[in-house]
Amino acid sequence: MKIIVSTTKIFVFGGLILIFSMSCVSTNSKFNTTTPLAVQKNPDKKLEIELEMNKETISDVVPIFAEWLDFNYTIFRGQNNYKKISIKLEGEYSIKELWEKLNKVMEVAQAKYTLIDNRLRIYPKNYNNLND
């Protein structure tokens, strides 16, 4: 797998503009950057789940999934930009199935995310600057 991380920062000091650009390429990564490590390491592990939430905010739902799936998270830009979520889960679910449920929660909440170093950075779907 080849992972390319690139970032550009622009600084303005008076009339002087400085542009810094940095890229990092890794070809030896064992893990991808689209799912948390727990999902990659043990996707078939089963957990007994009982959850019922009605019209909750994303900041109420994500911490529960973060505990089950062992990832850190940051939620950006105000609760008013996300839709409320209702979810009911009962029974045995694999780690992979829970990750898929969380992706559905994100879709319903109108959220998008990036995953960097096992930290989910969650943004409203209408937010365009993912470099914060």
C-alpha positions as CSV (number, residue, x, y, z in Angstrom):
1,M,0.0,0.0,0.0
2,K,1.2,3.5,-0.8
3,I,0.1,6.4,1.4
4,I,0.8,10.0,0.4
5,V,0.2,12.7,2.9
6,S,0.6,16.3,1.6
7,T,0.0,19.6,3.3
8,T,0.4,23.2,2.3
9,K,0.3,26.2,4.7
10,I,0.2,29.8,3.7
11,F,1.3,32.5,6.2
12,V,0.9,36.2,5.6
13,F,3.1,38.7,7.4
14,G,2.4,42.3,6.4
15,G,3.0,42.3,2.6
16,L,5.1,39.1,2.7
17,I,3.5,35.8,1.8
18,L,5.2,32.5,2.9
19,I,4.1,29.2,1.4
20,F,5.3,26.0,3.1
21,S,4.6,22.6,1.5
22,M,5.4,19.2,2.9
23,S,4.8,15.7,1.5
24,C,5.4,12.3,3.1
25,V,5.2,9.0,1.2
26,S,4.9,5.7,3.0
27,T,4.9,2.4,1.1
28,N,5.3,0.0,4.0
29,S,2.1,0.7,5.9
30,K,0.4,-2.4,7.0
31,F,-2.9,-0.5,7.8
32,N,-5.1,1.7,5.6
33,T,-6.3,5.2,6.6
34,T,-10.0,4.7,6.0
35,T,-10.9,2.5,9.0
36,P,-9.7,2.5,12.6
37,L,-7.0,0.1,13.6
38,A,-9.4,-2.1,15.7
39,V,-11.5,-2.7,12.6
40,Q,-8.5,-3.6,10.6
41,K,-6.9,-5.8,13.2
42,N,-9.9,-7.8,14.3
43,P,-12.9,-7.1,12.0
44,D,-14.7,-10.4,12.9
45,K,-14.6,-9.9,16.7
46,K,-18.1,-10.0,18.1
47,L,-19.6,-7.7,20.7
48,E,-22.9,-8.0,22.4
49,I,-24.6,-4.6,21.9
50,E,-27.7,-3.0,23.3
51,L,-28.2,0.6,22.3
52,E,-31.3,2.8,21.8
53,M,-31.0,6.5,21.2
54,N,-33.7,8.9,19.9
55,K,-33.0,12.2,18.3
56,E,-29.5,12.5,19.8
57,T,-26.6,14.7,18.6
58,I,-23.6,13.2,16.9
59,S,-21.6,14.1,20.1
60,D,-23.8,11.8,22.0
61,V,-23.5,8.8,19.6
62,V,-19.9,8.9,18.5
63,P,-18.3,8.4,21.9
64,I,-20.2,5.1,22.3
65,F,-18.9,3.8,18.9
66,A,-15.4,5.2,19.8
67,E,-15.4,3.0,22.9
68,W,-16.5,-0.1,20.9
69,L,-14.1,0.5,18.0
70,D,-11.2,1.9,20.0
71,F,-10.6,5.2,18.2
72,N,-10.2,8.8,19.2
73,Y,-12.3,11.5,17.7
74,T,-12.8,15.3,17.4
75,I,-16.1,16.8,16.4
76,F,-15.9,20.2,14.6
77,R,-18.1,23.2,14.0
78,G,-21.2,23.3,16.1
79,Q,-24.1,21.0,16.8
80,N,-26.5,23.0,14.6
81,N,-24.8,21.8,11.5
82,Y,-25.6,18.1,12.1
83,K,-28.9,16.3,11.9
84,K,-30.2,14.5,15.0
85,I,-29.8,10.7,15.1
86,S,-32.0,7.9,16.2
87,I,-30.5,4.4,16.4
88,K,-31.4,1.0,17.9
89,L,-28.9,-1.9,18.0
90,E,-29.6,-5.1,19.8
91,G,-27.7,-8.4,19.5
92,E,-24.3,-9.5,18.5
93,Y,-22.3,-7.4,16.0
94,S,-18.8,-7.8,14.5
95,I,-16.4,-4.8,14.8
96,K,-16.7,-4.5,11.0
97,E,-20.5,-4.3,11.2
98,L,-20.3,-1.6,13.9
99,W,-18.0,0.4,11.7
100,E,-20.5,0.1,8.9
101,K,-23.3,1.3,11.3
102,L,-21.2,4.3,12.3
103,N,-20.7,5.2,8.7
104,K,-24.5,5.1,8.3
105,V,-24.9,7.3,11.4
106,M,-22.5,9.8,9.8
107,E,-24.5,9.8,6.6
108,V,-27.8,10.4,8.4
109,A,-26.2,13.1,10.6
110,Q,-24.9,14.7,7.4
111,A,-21.3,14.4,8.7
112,K,-18.1,13.5,6.9
113,Y,-14.8,12.5,8.4
114,T,-11.1,12.0,7.9
115,L,-9.1,9.4,9.8
116,I,-5.5,10.4,10.8
117,D,-3.5,8.4,13.3
118,N,-6.6,6.5,14.5
119,R,-8.3,9.8,15.2
120,L,-11.6,10.4,13.5
121,R,-12.1,14.1,12.7
122,I,-15.8,14.7,12.1
123,Y,-17.1,17.7,10.2
124,P,-20.5,18.8,8.9
125,K,-21.1,17.7,5.3
126,N,-21.2,21.3,4.2
127,Y,-17.8,22.1,5.7
128,N,-15.1,22.4,3.1
129,N,-11.8,23.1,4.9
130,L,-10.6,19.7,6.2
131,N,-7.2,21.1,7.0
132,D,-8.1,22.6,10.4
